[in-house]
Amino acid sequence: MMYLLDVNALVALGFAHHEFHGRVTSWLRKHRFPPLATCSITELGFVRVLTQAPAYGLTLAQARTILIRLKKAPALSITLIPDGHDISHLPAWVKSPKQITDGHLVELAVEHSAVLATLDERIPGAYLIP
């Protein structure tokens, strides 16, 4: 099974100072480092979150470097999946603006025989990282 990481899961994995870094790395170890995926939305979100959070104090170049290193980590298999979905792929359960990206990512994962992996228990059809 391949897991498309949402933005928070990707940030938690890639940034050791994130409050859920241990949670995500424990899950990966327990499951013997399953295949992971990112997409344009999650990679851009990773950089945005790390550069906008005052507590992290990272520049765009630093956040980008962290992500590139993460994607090259020998223990991980991370694939960039293409995103060709337009608004017609948004699932019917999306009812509010806060659900738009989640719904998009769930459908994108399904399209690529993956499952969206998240730390958010409110996303229908996603895998909640324990």
N, C-alpha and C positions, 0 to 999 in steps of 0.2 A: 504494500500500500504506500502510495506517495502522499505526502501531506503538504498542502500549500499553506505556508505560515502567514497569518494575518500580521498587520503592522506591529501590534503589541508583542506577539510571540517572537517575531523577528528581532525586535529591539531587545527583548528579554534575553534572547539567545546571544545576540552579538555584543551586548554591552554588559560587562561583568558587574557594574554598579547598579543595574536595574533590580528592583525589589523582587522580581520573579525569575531572575537568572538561574538560581538553583533549581527552581521548579521545572523549568524547561530543560535544563541539562540533565536532571535526574530522569525525566521522561525519556529523553533520547537514549541515555545509557541503558535504562531498563528495557527498551525496545531495540537495542543493538543498532542504534543509529539508522533508522529507516530513511528511505529517500525523501528528500525535502524539495520544496519548490518555492520560488518567489515569482513575482510578476512586476510589471512596471509600477503599479499602484503601491505594492508593499515595499519595494525598494525606495521609491520616492518618499513614501511615508516614513521609512526608517531614517532617512537623512533629515527630513523635516522635523521629526520628533527630537532627534538628538541635537539639532541646531537651535531649536526654539526653547528647549527646556533650560531655564537659567541654572538649575542645579547641576547640569552636565557641563555647561560651558564649552561646548565644542564648536569648532568652525565647520563650514560646509566641507572643506577639504579633509578635515579630520574624520568627520562622519562617513564620508565617501570612502576613505582609506580603510576604516574599520569594516565597512560592508564588503569591500573587495577582498580583504584578508579573510573574512568569515567565509565567503563563497569559495575560497581556495583552500580552506582548512582540510587537511588530509583525512580526518576522521569523518567528514561530512560529505554527502553527495547532494549538492544543491543544483537544481535545474531552473533556468528561467523559462517560464511558460509564456507563450505569446497570448496577447489579449485582443481578440477580434470581436468581442461582445459589444453590441450597442444596447440601447435602452430596452429593446424588445426582449432581451434575455432576463430582465429584472423579475424575480419571482413575485408571485401574488401576495406573499406574506409581508412584503415591504410596504409599510403604511406611514412611515415618518422619515424625515430627512436623515436622521441618525442611523437608519437601517440600510440606506442606499448602498454604501460601499460593502457592507457585510453581505447583502443579498447578491451583489455583483460578484464578490469573491467566491461565495458558495457555488454559484452557477459556473463560474470559470473553472473552479476545481473539478466539478462534475464533468465538464466538457473535456478535461484532460485526464480523466480516470483517477482523480485525486480526491482528497477530502480536505476541507478547510480546517486547519488546526488553530485553536484560539485559546485565550485565557478568559473569554467572555462567555458566560453560561447562557446568554440570551439569544444566541444565534441558531435558528432552526437548521438542522442538517449539518451542523459543524461538529467537529470533535473537540471536546473540552480537554485541554491538557491537564492531567490530574496534579 
